[in-house]
């Protein structure tokens, strides 16, 4: 089984930056897409960004395009978050996809890391 642990969250002000990390342990399949999701209180989980197995193709939610950058190193993934806004406040989760490209189906999820952005 694969375990994912997110880190790098914190409390910041509007315009600040954070870099989230997702470390994998256990038997890991490198040739799988990875993704970041987030969930704010009282709201459904939403897609943030995804990256293919090779790391050469990425996708982003419209709300974070131009501000967030997803990257990976093997089975680990990172999310560089710039120009943060209060609307970005949420618990951020990373996940490993079942396929090399984002399929919307995930076998492994992390426990999440809190990001809070104050006005």
Buried (B, 14 or more C-beta within 10 A) or exposed (E): EBEBBBEBBEEBEEEBEBBBBBBBEEEBBBEBBBBBBBBBEEEEEEBBBBBBBEBEEBBBBEBBEEBBBBBBEEBBBBBBBBEBBEEBBBBBBBBBBBBBBBEEEBEBBBEBBEBBBEE
